[in-house]
Amino acid sequence: MKKTLPLTLGALALTLLAFQWGADMNQEAFRPMNSGGAGPGKTGAPGESNCTACHSGSVMDGANVNVLTISDASGPVTSYVPGNTYAVTLAMTTNPQKKGFQATVLNNAEDMAGSFSASMSTAISSLNGRSYANHISASNTSSVSEWLWDWTAPSSNTGDVTFYVSSNHANGNGTTSGDEIFLSQHTFTEDNGASVSEQAFSAQTASFIAETNELFIVMNHSDLGLLNVGLYDINGKQVLNKKKLMLSSGENVLRFKVNTSIDNGTYVLALKQGGEQITEMVKILR
């Protein structure tokens, strides 16, 4: 009997260890999947899968659920100027407790059209020459009404571009089952007007300096001219306005104090001279 006791205790210890390991594994299995964004290639675009690659929910038409807009300083637009930068907004007409998305934009040849830049509510990933905007762990709840990121349009003669979106209306049960996946496509036409590269001026740098609470802009200009500068929120409300600033030929450096009452977020910077305008996205983060 004394010889078998250590074996019995050892077996008991192994049983308890196996039970604990199994419990840990079950706990791991029930953790929310992709809370910080899915791997690239899940938008439902040509040649890609969608959110059902990880979630076992149903795939449905998202044309009336995924609301995607691109905006410049004047507000939402239906066409793009080649080389211009736009604020992209994605919202869902539903507002589940947990949600997520992935989006890309392609030209008619099914290649990436332009480039994406991340914001405080999104992250950017890439695969096989395509870029993807994704939700992050801080923006996958009902408290976030929309996702924002920047899109710099492609060069001229690209033609129509299409955003492909896969969004996930999650049921919040902590597993990959029972979610609703909404796929949609959003097409924008190329503006036949002048592209940014054809204009008399261009912006090299447009950023916010938190330490001095300033907008910092570096521009190139081909001649003397007067410039109007406006800063707009994503709803088109103007929060800063500077008029008739004299530009010299060559490089110009501009700095403007920003009112401390302006909230953190993504804004549209509009630079206008005569009938020409370029826009840049600026993130204010103090």
Stockholm file with secondary structure:
# STOCKHOLM 1.0

chainA/1-286         MKKTLPLTLGALALTLLAFQWGADMNQEAFRPMNSGGAGPGKTGAPGESNCTACHSGSVMDGANVNVLTISDASGPVTSYVPGNTYAVTLAMTTNPQKKGFQATVLNNAEDMAGSFSASMSTAISSLNGRSYANHISASNTSSVSEWLWDWTAPSSNTGDVTFYVSSNHANGNGTTSGDEIFLSQHTFTEDNGASVSEQAFSAQTASFIAETNELFIVMNHSDLGLLNVGLYDINGKQVLNKKKLMLSSGENVLRFKVNTSIDNGTYVLALKQGGEQITEMVKILR
#=GR chainA/1-286 SS CTTTHHHHHHHHHHHHHHHHHHHHHHHHHTSCTTTTCCCSSCSCCTTCCCGGGTCCCEEEECTTTEEEEEEETTEEESEECTTCEEEEEEEESSCCSEEEEEEEEECTTSSBCSEEECCSSEEEEEETTEEEEEECGGGSBTTCCEEEEEEECCCTTCCCEEEEEEEEEECCSSSSSSCEEEEEEEEEEECSSCCGGGSSEEEEEEEEETTTTEEEEEEEESSCEEEEEEEECTTSCEEEEEEEEEECSEEEEEEEECCTTSCSEEEEEEEEETTEEEEEEEEECC
#=GC SS_cons         CTTTHHHHHHHHHHHHHHHHHHHHHHHHHTSCTTTTCCCSSCSCCTTCCCGGGTCCCEEEECTTTEEEEEEETTEEESEECTTCEEEEEEEESSCCSEEEEEEEEECTTSSBCSEEECCSSEEEEEETTEEEEEECGGGSBTTCCEEEEEEECCCTTCCCEEEEEEEEEECCSSSSSSCEEEEEEEEEEECSSCCGGGSSEEEEEEEEETTTTEEEEEEEESSCEEEEEEEECTTSCEEEEEEEEEECSEEEEEEEECCTTSCSEEEEEEEEETTEEEEEEEEECC
//
